[in-house]
Amino acid sequence: MTKTLLVIGFVWPEPRSSAAGSRMMQLISFFQSQSYQITFASTCAKSDNAFDLSSIGVAKVAIELNHSSFDDFILKLKPDIVLFDRFMTEEQFGWRVSEQCPNAIKILDTEDLHFLRRARQQAFKTHSQVTNSKLFNDTAKREVASIYRCDLSLIISTAEMKLLATTFNIDEALLLYLPFLIDAISEEQIKRLPNFKARQHFISIGNFLHEPNYNALLYLKETLWKAIRKRLPQAELHNYGAYASQKVNQLHNEKEGFLIKGFADDVDDVMTHSKVLLAPIRFGAGLKGKLFDAMRNGMPFVSTSIGVEGIVENSDQDFVCDEVDNFADYAVELYQNESIWKEQQTFGFELLKAQFSKSIFENQLIERLIDISKNLKAHREQNFIGQLLQHHSMQSTKFMSKWIEEKNK
């Protein structure tokens, strides 16, 4: 019997624009390897950067918010699993899934914890610490409620797993640590990569619509790059990213060697020919896809403790720099010293192999899905808070949606 997966996406996946898009394509690839027939549905309009899902055999369906047409659609599809790509899509469609297909396993891919990103951004703007009062924000209440309503939530970072288990006391039976799924890199692939002398320029990269990325770009422009360029007056920083607005393009300054390059058609090509990635992320959550892309392509990086969270346990590493002087000093040394550059490149390859091997985590996901499928009733009975929240959502979100539908007629 054919197994069916429905993915309800907040947006259509853009793997060349964002780590979230790459993450979604990894999940789709996994479920295809398990012989699932996949349908991807979204209320969002498609962008030029969206991946053509039909080219890999994934059906695409446009759905409407607050409309009973979704009920007819999912009842006809009868998915075995429904995957929500963010908690917002679970809020919008989760109750409809439960009503029409109560035996479908509901999975939430958190991407990163939105409430954590929000708390850190607030703390950054107010020059304060991330306290529980900031963590327990309205977004946290919504996101944690969504986790409880689902049968399984995929958590991308060990730090976020710990936060949910200890600070929020969420039963780990509802959670699964699933980082980026990285393919093994062969010795032959490593040998083919351009060496230290064949590479040039610093780069930064990241979707400019994402606030942590835009903040990092400004930090580079206004502070860090000046300190680096003072010691390397001929160096250039090439800044790549999707959705460069006018305020981003206005930062371009050839005299300063600060160049806005815009969208990178081929991230791997850019990274294999560049020498050092600068990623001064000062707030955010989840795993930073740019650092994984850099390591895959043999390009060392300089980042911050927030940037490497969930990637390295030891923040005392030389490439983790939260202070301006330390960041600039190590960036310059990495750019000039071939020995240090090669040492960090090797560290990156070894880290990916040891901690982010695709096969290990895919097997864990397979085992968890089998267990939940065989024991779905018992699994849900042990999650009384989820039943409680599901009950309330049936009485509030459901009828709000129906009211909007009637109002729009």
C-alpha distance (Angstrom), angle and dihedral (degrees) to the residues before:
residue distance angle dihedral
M1 . . .
T2 3.80 . .
K3 3.79 114.9 .
T4 3.79 116.3 -138.7
L5 3.79 129.9 -149.8
L6 3.79 124.4 -169.7
V7 3.80 116.1 -163.3
I8 3.80 114.8 -163.6
G9 3.77 106.4 -160.6
F10 3.78 128.5 -163.5
V11 3.81 84.5 -150.6
W12 3.80 135.3 4.5
P13 3.83 109.1 -92.7
E14 3.81 116.8 -92.9
P15 3.83 105.2 -174.1
R16 3.81 92.6 174.4
S17 3.81 92.4 52.8
S18 3.79 106.3 42.1
A19 3.78 145.7 15.0
A20 3.81 88.2 -122.3
G21 3.80 89.3 60.2
S22 3.80 91.6 49.7
R23 3.79 90.4 47.9
M24 3.80 91.5 53.6
M25 3.80 92.1 50.1
Q26 3.81 89.3 51.6
L27 3.80 90.2 53.7
I28 3.80 92.3 47.2
S29 3.80 89.7 50.3
F30 3.80 90.2 51.1
F31 3.79 94.4 51.7
Q32 3.80 90.9 45.8
S33 3.81 88.6 54.2
Q34 3.81 86.7 56.0
S35 3.83 90.9 53.8
Y36 3.80 97.2 -107.9
Q37 3.78 119.8 157.4
I38 3.79 102.7 -132.3
T39 3.79 132.5 -151.5
F40 3.79 120.2 -176.2
A41 3.80 115.8 -157.9
S42 3.79 129.6 -176.6
T43 3.78 141.1 163.0
C44 3.80 90.1 -145.7
A45 3.79 124.2 103.3
K46 3.80 112.9 -114.0
S47 3.80 118.1 -106.1
D48 3.79 128.3 -149.9
N49 3.80 89.2 -107.0
A50 3.81 95.2 54.9
F51 3.80 115.9 117.5
D52 3.81 115.5 -112.5
L53 3.79 98.4 -116.3
S54 3.79 92.6 -177.0
S55 3.81 88.6 66.0
I56 3.82 88.8 69.3
G57 3.79 96.4 40.5
V58 3.81 99.1 -95.9
A59 3.80 114.9 138.9
K60 3.81 115.9 -129.4
V61 3.80 121.6 -147.0
A62 3.79 129.3 179.6
I63 3.80 111.7 -142.8
E64 3.80 133.4 -172.7
L65 3.77 130.2 -126.4
N66 3.79 118.2 -120.8
H67 3.79 93.7 7.2
S68 3.77 130.3 123.4
S69 3.82 90.7 -139.8
F70 3.81 85.5 86.5
D71 3.81 89.3 61.9
D72 3.81 91.2 57.3
F73 3.80 90.9 44.8
I74 3.80 97.2 52.5
L75 3.80 94.0 39.5
K76 3.79 88.4 57.3
L77 3.83 93.3 44.2
K78 3.84 94.7 47.1
P79 3.82 95.6 -166.7
D80 3.79 121.0 -157.5
I81 3.81 90.0 -148.6
V82 3.79 131.7 23.2
L83 3.80 115.5 -160.8
F84 3.82 118.9 -162.5
D85 3.79 112.8 -159.6
R86 3.82 94.8 -153.3
F87 3.78 135.5 9.2
M88 3.81 90.6 -105.2
T89 3.80 92.1 66.3
E90 3.80 90.2 49.3
E91 3.80 89.3 53.1
Q92 3.78 90.9 50.6
F93 3.79 100.6 43.0
G94 3.81 108.7 11.7
W95 3.80 95.6 92.2
R96 3.80 91.1 49.7
V97 3.81 90.2 51.3
S98 3.81 90.4 50.8
E99 3.79 92.8 49.5
Q100 3.80 97.9 46.2
C101 3.82 101.3 31.4
P102 3.82 106.9 22.1
N103 3.82 93.4 167.4
A104 3.80 94.8 54.5
I105 3.80 112.8 111.2
K106 3.80 109.2 -119.8
I107 3.80 116.2 -145.3
L108 3.78 125.9 -175.6
D109 3.79 118.5 -156.9
T110 3.78 101.2 -160.7
E111 3.86 93.0 -165.9
D112 3.79 84.6 -159.1
L113 3.77 130.7 -22.1
H114 3.78 103.7 -83.0
F115 3.79 93.4 -164.2
L116 3.81 90.9 55.1
R117 3.78 91.6 51.3
R118 3.80 89.7 49.3
A119 3.81 93.2 48.9
R120 3.78 91.8 49.9
Q121 3.77 92.5 47.6
Q122 3.79 90.8 51.7
A123 3.80 91.2 47.9
F124 3.81 90.7 49.0
K125 3.79 93.3 51.4
T126 3.81 93.0 48.1
H127 3.83 94.2 41.4
S128 3.80 90.1 -123.0
Q129 3.80 140.1 121.4
V130 3.80 126.5 -88.2
T131 3.80 99.7 -105.3
N132 3.79 129.0 177.6
S133 3.80 89.1 -102.9
K134 3.81 88.0 61.9
L135 3.81 93.6 42.3
F136 3.81 93.3 51.2
N137 3.79 92.1 64.7
D138 3.80 127.9 141.7
T139 3.79 90.9 -93.9
A140 3.81 89.7 55.3
K141 3.79 91.0 53.5
R142 3.80 91.0 51.9
E143 3.80 95.7 42.1
V144 3.80 96.2 46.0
A145 3.82 89.9 46.5
S146 3.80 88.1 54.3
I147 3.81 90.5 51.2
Y148 3.80 90.3 53.5
R149 3.79 92.8 48.4
C150 3.81 92.0 54.8
D151 3.79 126.8 74.9
L152 3.81 92.2 -132.5
S153 3.80 135.9 8.1
L154 3.79 122.0 -158.2
I155 3.81 111.6 -138.3
I156 3.78 116.6 -162.6
S157 3.81 100.8 -160.5
T158 3.80 135.1 50.8
A159 3.81 88.1 -140.4
E160 3.79 90.8 57.0
M161 3.80 91.6 46.3
K162 3.81 88.8 55.3
L163 3.80 92.6 46.7
L164 3.81 93.2 52.0
A165 3.81 93.4 45.2
T166 3.81 98.5 44.7
T167 3.80 108.5 26.5
F168 3.81 97.1 33.2
N169 3.83 97.7 28.0
I170 3.79 94.2 -136.4
D171 3.79 114.5 170.6
E172 3.79 108.3 -108.7
A173 3.81 88.5 -137.7
L174 3.82 84.3 78.4
L175 3.81 94.0 49.7
L176 3.78 136.5 67.4
Y177 3.79 124.9 -173.4
L178 3.79 105.0 -132.2
P179 3.82 115.1 163.2
F180 3.80 125.8 -179.4
L181 3.80 109.2 -48.2
I182 3.80 104.5 -125.1
D183 3.80 122.5 -165.7
A184 3.80 116.1 -131.5
I185 3.80 113.6 -92.9
S186 3.79 112.9 -139.0
E187 3.80 125.8 -141.0
E188 3.80 87.6 -117.2
Q189 3.81 91.2 57.0
I190 3.79 90.6 49.3
K191 3.82 91.8 50.5
R192 3.80 91.0 53.4
L193 3.80 93.7 56.5
P194 3.83 117.2 104.6
N195 3.79 111.6 -98.6
F196 3.81 130.1 -125.8
K197 3.81 95.2 -84.0
A198 3.80 93.7 47.8
R199 3.80 93.0 57.8
Q200 3.77 130.7 77.5
H201 3.80 143.3 178.9
F202 3.76 135.3 29.3
I203 3.79 116.9 -98.4
S204 3.78 139.6 -166.0
I205 3.77 123.1 -165.7
G206 3.79 138.4 -175.4
N207 3.78 143.9 115.0
F208 3.81 103.9 -75.9
L209 3.82 92.2 -146.4
H210 3.79 88.7 66.1
E211 3.82 105.8 91.1
P212 3.85 96.8 -142.6
N213 3.82 89.1 54.4
Y214 3.79 94.3 48.5
N215 3.79 90.6 47.5
A216 3.82 90.0 51.3
L217 3.80 90.0 50.4
L218 3.81 91.1 53.7
Y219 3.79 90.7 46.3
L220 3.80 89.3 53.9
K221 3.78 93.0 46.8
E222 3.79 98.6 45.2
T223 3.81 101.7 35.3
L224 3.79 123.9 -1.0
W225 3.78 101.3 45.5
K226 3.79 92.0 52.0
A227 3.81 90.1 56.1
I228 3.82 91.6 47.8
R229 3.81 96.3 43.6
K230 3.79 91.1 50.5
R231 3.81 87.9 66.6
L232 3.81 96.7 33.2
P233 3.80 103.9 37.3
Q234 3.84 93.8 173.2
A235 3.81 95.7 48.6
E236 3.79 122.5 112.7
L237 3.79 130.7 -151.7
H238 3.80 112.9 -151.3
N239 3.81 111.4 -160.7
Y240 3.80 116.2 -157.4
G241 3.78 129.9 -175.0
A242 3.77 146.1 126.9
Y243 3.80 122.7 -98.2
A244 3.80 100.1 24.6
S245 3.81 106.0 -171.3
Q246 3.78 127.3 -158.4
K247 3.81 91.0 -93.7
V248 3.82 88.6 54.8
N249 3.81 95.1 46.7
Q250 3.81 90.4 49.5
L251 3.81 88.2 66.9
H252 3.83 90.6 67.0
N253 3.82 110.4 114.8
E254 3.80 119.5 166.1
K255 3.81 92.8 -173.2
E256 3.82 89.4 59.9
G257 3.81 92.5 41.8
F258 3.82 89.2 -119.7
L259 3.79 104.3 134.9
I260 3.80 127.9 -177.7
K261 3.79 105.1 -148.3
G262 3.80 98.8 173.6
F263 3.79 124.6 -156.2
A264 3.81 116.4 14.8
D265 3.80 109.3 -139.8
D266 3.81 90.8 -164.0
V267 3.82 115.4 23.8
D268 3.80 92.4 -174.7
D269 3.80 92.3 54.5
V270 3.81 91.8 49.1
M271 3.78 93.0 48.3
T272 3.79 98.2 44.9
H273 3.80 89.6 56.1
S274 3.82 97.1 42.9
K275 3.78 125.0 83.0
V276 3.83 108.7 -148.5
L277 3.81 134.8 12.6
L278 3.80 117.6 -143.7
A279 3.82 112.8 -155.4
P280 3.83 110.2 167.0
I281 3.82 96.3 173.4
R282 3.80 109.5 176.9
F283 3.80 100.3 179.7
G284 3.78 136.7 8.6
A285 3.78 140.1 91.4
G286 3.80 142.0 -116.1
L287 3.79 124.7 36.7
K288 3.79 121.3 -39.7
G289 3.79 108.4 -122.3
K290 3.80 92.2 -161.0
L291 3.81 90.9 64.8
F292 3.81 91.3 51.8
D293 3.81 90.7 48.3
A294 3.79 89.2 50.4
M295 3.81 93.6 50.6
R296 3.82 92.1 46.4
N297 3.78 89.5 53.7
G298 3.79 95.5 45.1
M299 3.80 95.5 -111.1
P300 3.83 117.9 139.1
F301 3.80 118.8 -138.0
V302 3.78 143.4 -160.8
S303 3.79 116.0 -140.5
T304 3.80 143.1 147.3
S305 3.80 135.9 -98.0
I306 3.81 88.9 -96.8
G307 3.80 90.3 48.4
V308 3.81 95.3 53.7
E309 3.81 96.2 39.5
G310 3.79 109.3 133.6
I311 3.81 90.9 14.3
V312 3.80 103.7 71.7
E313 3.79 125.9 18.9
N314 3.79 95.1 -155.6
S315 3.81 111.4 70.0
D316 3.81 89.3 -175.0
Q317 3.80 89.6 82.9
D318 3.81 113.0 125.1
F319 3.81 92.0 -119.9
V320 3.83 92.0 58.1
C321 3.80 105.4 86.5
D322 3.79 124.7 165.8
E323 3.81 96.5 168.4
V324 3.80 124.4 74.2
D325 3.79 97.1 -126.9
N326 3.80 93.9 46.8
F327 3.80 91.7 47.4
A328 3.80 93.7 50.3
D329 3.82 93.9 42.9
Y330 3.78 94.5 52.4
A331 3.81 93.7 42.1
V332 3.81 90.0 55.2
E333 3.80 93.0 45.3
L334 3.80 92.1 48.1
Y335 3.79 90.8 49.9
Q336 3.80 93.5 50.8
N337 3.80 105.8 31.4
E338 3.81 112.5 74.6
S339 3.80 93.6 -171.2
I340 3.81 94.1 56.2
W341 3.81 90.3 41.9
K342 3.82 92.2 54.5
E343 3.80 91.5 44.9
Q344 3.80 92.1 55.8
Q345 3.81 91.9 43.5
T346 3.81 89.9 55.8
F347 3.81 90.4 46.1
G348 3.81 89.2 55.6
F349 3.79 94.3 52.4
E350 3.80 91.8 47.5
L351 3.80 92.2 47.5
L352 3.80 93.0 53.2
K353 3.78 91.6 49.1
A354 3.81 95.7 46.1
Q355 3.82 101.2 41.6
F356 3.80 110.4 19.1
S357 3.79 106.7 38.7
K358 3.79 109.8 153.4
S359 3.80 95.9 -142.5
I360 3.82 94.8 56.5
F361 3.79 96.2 53.2
E362 3.79 95.8 39.3
N363 3.80 89.2 56.3
Q364 3.79 90.7 50.8
L365 3.80 90.6 51.3
I366 3.81 91.1 49.6
E367 3.81 91.2 51.8
R368 3.80 93.3 48.6
L369 3.81 93.4 48.6
I370 3.80 91.4 50.1
D371 3.80 91.3 49.5
I372 3.81 94.3 48.3
S373 3.79 92.0 45.3
K374 3.81 92.4 52.7
N375 3.81 94.1 44.5
L376 3.81 103.5 29.4
K377 3.81 96.3 134.8
A378 3.81 94.0 49.0
H379 3.80 91.2 42.3
R380 3.79 90.8 56.2
E381 3.80 94.2 42.8
Q382 3.80 89.1 58.1
N383 3.81 89.3 55.0
F384 3.80 100.5 67.8
I385 3.81 93.5 157.1
G386 3.79 87.9 57.7
Q387 3.82 89.8 52.2
L388 3.79 89.5 48.9
L389 3.80 93.1 51.0
Q390 3.78 91.5 43.7
H391 3.80 89.0 54.2
H392 3.79 92.9 52.1
S393 3.78 92.7 45.2
M394 3.79 88.2 54.3
Q395 3.80 88.6 56.2
S396 3.82 99.2 42.0
T397 3.81 116.8 19.8
K398 3.80 90.6 37.0
F399 3.78 96.3 53.7
M400 3.78 93.6 39.7
S401 3.79 87.3 56.2
K402 3.81 92.0 48.1
W403 3.80 90.3 48.9
I404 3.80 90.9 52.6
E405 3.79 90.3 48.2
E406 3.80 91.8 52.7
K407 3.79 91.5 44.7
N408 3.82 90.7 53.7
K409 3.81 94.2 53.3
